[in-house]
Amino acid sequence: MTCPDCGGTFVWDDNVCSSICKKCGTLSNSAQYVLASHTESHDSSMHQNSLFSSAAPLKNIHKGWNLAGQHKEARDRGNAIAMSIFITSVLTKLKNPGLSPRAEAIFTQAMTKGKYRWGRKAKLAAGASMAIALREAHKSDSLRDIAFFLDDSPLSLSRAFVAVVSLLDFDLSSSDPVVHIPILLSHLQSLLHPESSTSHLPPDLVAILTPLSSHAVLRTATSLSGIISREACAIPVLQSPTPPIACAMLILALEAETRSPLPHLSELANALASRFGFARGVVTSRYKASYDLIEKWIREVPWLDQFVYKGKGRGASARSKVPKRSIVAKGIIDVIQFQEEIWTKKMSALGKASVVIEADPADEAGKKDEEACSSETSSISELPELRHHQPRKQRKTKDHSVEDAHHFLLNPLSARSHTLSNHMVSEGPGASTTRTSPILTPPTVPFTTHLLSTSSYDSKHSPSRLQLLALSRGGGSAEHICDDELFVEGELEELLRNSEEQEALKPLFRLQWQEEDDTVAHHADCGPQTARMEVSRGSGRVDMAALARILGGEEAVDDEECEVESGSSAPATPRHVQLDAAEEVSAWRPLSPGNAFTRHCTSMDRYEEEY
């Protein structure tokens, strides 16, 4: 058999289990299969080892229950590729795609040296690597932006950043002005409250700065530094070393808290610049650049006062009617809020860069990445004397709900609530005050216990204090509950009117009592008949005379007609009886037919008319 490529002859070779050309080395058939028993030794021990070391399709004895393709090397390789894509995506959104190789190299070193597990800690290490790459390029580390893309808190990312920097021994100069602001605040406090009697600052400036809150100033300066650092690329002055920028941010924060421009700006800038050993002109130049940037942002905020210029034109020579420093000082807080909202909408529009990594089984078994990250970073940041203070393990509290339900089902009528087992009211011969307890509040009383312990219970109303005390004491008599225990401290006094209310209501009561006395005296003078008419007259809004004419006819009746009516009709019970100068009024009965019937019909006709 000749070779189709060179025309040479094929020779069988046992090593490759195929025919091979002597000249060019071409195999006649590269897809050859051979049984393992033909090549391996028939030794029993070697055969057992070969079975254990061979790649099983369902189970690998040495490597646990991982399926084929799911070993640690394959998982780490897939996670590394996913994390590389994630780092490139985040840096592209931060407009720094050229730093991706450096960030990936830092991340690989951190994972190898720190032996971080794949999971949340690996994501934080990737974020810290991106921040380190940005800081090496003399740019803002953008910890807050990276934390947004990681879907984590900036504090956790800052701790991971410190841990990675300490792990890899990086010597980085801070590019964030916020680092120097606490130092400047301490220096400013020492200037405002010097040990000597005189201060290096002017007295009127000291009087303005002394009442300000250092926490509010620090918060405003931090927020202002964050929004200005995003625009620092367009302003060359703001890309310089950070201490002068921190001084400018502090001055702007002080003006934002006072909402007015500070006097003696050059003296204040000189005092802050002396802390780092540079001239005040460096601080004022950064202050002017930041001031111009905030002035541009104020024009974008619709609710702020805009600049009104004198005369015509709005060029560099035009002057504003109101000083620009006053408008800027009043609008810094609103500008910060407005820019934060713009940043949130911008980040939401970009979307969070999602990364899917397969966590280590050890993390799923018990160790959490959050605890590992916090413990490692805390060991770096904590003081040595505070490291021995470890958080104590919380003790589990026993839940008595199942036990209470068990006792309730066994004997519902005698089941006592667990919340009522304690003493609610001080019991003792010498106890004069009542001790209130939160367990007397109605929500803590089980509904079923109170429902079965009383016969008159309305589910719409919560149990009263007397019902609760009777339930807890086993009775509601005076032997079980004293009178002073029926009200909590101060409850009875709230029901009674105080002296001021009594004095305010006395004129009203006196007026009402005087009217009643006048009415009684008038009735006594007019006689019994007039008194009866006054009593039966009713409300003044109803014409009683017209009502009487409608129901019973004319009131003026002769004595004879009255006698005929009394004789023909059944004897009626007298309505008014006069005994011993006392008037008794009997029960009311319906009115009998009046004189209109007696005039035109007989008694029989009236009987038929009624029935």
Long-range contacts (C-beta under 8 A, 24 or more apart in sequence): 1-28, 75-118, 75-358, 76-118, 78-357, 78-358, 79-118, 79-122, 79-357, 79-358, 80-108, 82-355, 82-356, 82-357, 83-107, 83-122, 83-123, 83-126, 83-355, 83-357, 85-355, 86-126, 86-353, 86-355, 87-126, 87-129, 87-130, 89-353, 90-127, 90-130, 90-146, 90-149, 90-353, 91-130, 91-133, 93-149, 93-350, 93-353, 94-130, 94-134, 94-142, 94-145, 94-146, 96-134, 96-137, 96-139, 99-130, 99-133, 99-134, 99-137, 102-133, 102-136, 103-129, 103-130, 103-132, 103-133, 104-129, 106-132, 106-133, 106-164, 106-168, 109-168, 110-164, 110-167, 110-168, 113-167, 113-168, 114-163, 114-164, 114-167, 117-359, 117-360, 117-362, 117-363, 117-367, 117-369, 117-372, 118-357, 118-358, 118-359, 118-360, 118-363, 119-357, 119-359, 119-360, 119-363, 119-369, 120-152, 120-369, 120-370, 120-373, 121-160, 121-369, 121-372, 121-373, 122-357, 122-369, 123-150, 123-152, 123-355, 123-357, 124-150, 124-152, 124-156, 124-157, 124-160, 124-373, 125-160, 125-164, 126-150, 127-152, 127-157, 127-160, 127-161, 128-157, 128-160, 128-161, 128-163, 128-164, 128-165, 129-164, 131-157, 131-161, 132-161, 132-164, 132-165, 132-170, 132-172, 135-172, 135-173, 135-174, 135-175, 136-172, 138-175, 138-239, 139-175, 139-233, 140-175, 140-176, 140-229, 140-230, 140-232, 141-175, 141-176, 144-226, 145-347, 148-347, 148-352, 149-352, 149-353, 151-352, 156-370, 156-373, 156-374, 159-373, 159-374, 159-377, 159-378, 159-381, 160-373, 160-377, 162-377, 162-380, 162-381, 163-373, 163-376, 163-377, 163-380, 166-380, 174-242, 175-242, 176-225, 176-229, 176-242, 177-225, 177-229, 177-242, 177-243, 177-245, 177-246, 177-249, 178-221, 178-222, 178-225, 178-226, 178-246, 179-242, 179-246, 180-242, 180-243, 180-246, 180-247, 180-276, 181-218, 181-221, 181-222, 181-225, 181-246, 181-249, 181-250, 182-218, 183-275, 184-246, 184-247, 184-250, 184-272, 184-275, 185-214, 185-217, 185-218, 185-250, 187-271, 187-272, 187-275, 188-250, 188-271, 188-272, 189-214, 191-271, 200-271, 201-264, 201-267, 201-268, 201-271, 202-263, 202-264, 202-267, 204-263, 204-264, 205-262, 205-263, 205-264, 205-267, 205-268, 208-258, 208-262, 208-263, 209-254, 209-262, 212-254, 212-257, 212-258, 213-257, 216-257, 217-250, 217-253, 217-254, 217-257, 218-253, 220-253, 220-256, 220-257, 220-332, 220-333, 220-336, 221-246, 221-249, 221-250, 221-252, 221-253, 223-336, 223-340, 224-249, 224-252, 224-253, 224-256, 224-290, 224-332, 224-336, 225-249, 227-335, 227-336, 227-339, 227-340, 227-343, 228-290, 228-293, 230-343, 231-293, 235-289, 235-293, 237-285, 237-286, 237-289, 238-286, 238-289, 238-290, 240-286, 243-276, 243-278, 244-273, 244-276, 244-278, 244-282, 244-283, 244-285, 244-286, 245-286, 245-290, 247-272, 247-273, 247-276, 247-283, 247-286, 247-287, 248-283, 248-286, 248-287, 248-289, 248-290, 249-290, 251-283, 251-287, 252-287, 252-290, 252-291, 252-294, 252-332, 253-332, 255-325, 255-328, 255-329, 255-332, 256-329, 256-332, 256-333, 258-329, 259-329, 259-330, 260-326, 260-329, 260-330, 261-323, 261-325, 261-326, 261-328, 261-329, 291-324, 291-325, 291-328, 294-328, 294-331, 294-332, 294-335, 295-324, 295-327, 295-328, 297-335, 297-338, 297-339, 298-327, 298-328, 298-331, 298-335, 300-338, 301-331, 301-334, 301-335, 301-338, 303-334, 304-330, 304-331, 304-334, 304-335, 305-330, 305-331, 404-446, 408-446, 408-448, 408-449, 412-448, 412-449, 412-452, 413-452, 413-453, 415-449, 416-449, 417-444, 417-445, 417-446, 417-449, 419-444, 419-445, 420-445, 420-468, 420-471, 420-472, 424-468, 424-469, 424-472, 425-469, 425-485, 433-489, 434-484, 434-485, 434-488, 434-489, 436-488, 436-489, 440-465, 440-468, 440-488, 442-468, 445-471, 528-576, 528-578, 528-583, 531-583, 532-576, 532-583, 535-585, 551-591, 551-594, 552-591, 552-593, 552-594, 552-595, 553-594, 553-595, 553-596, 554-595, 557-595, 561-595, 561-598, 564-598, 565-595, 565-598, 568-598, 568-603, 569-603
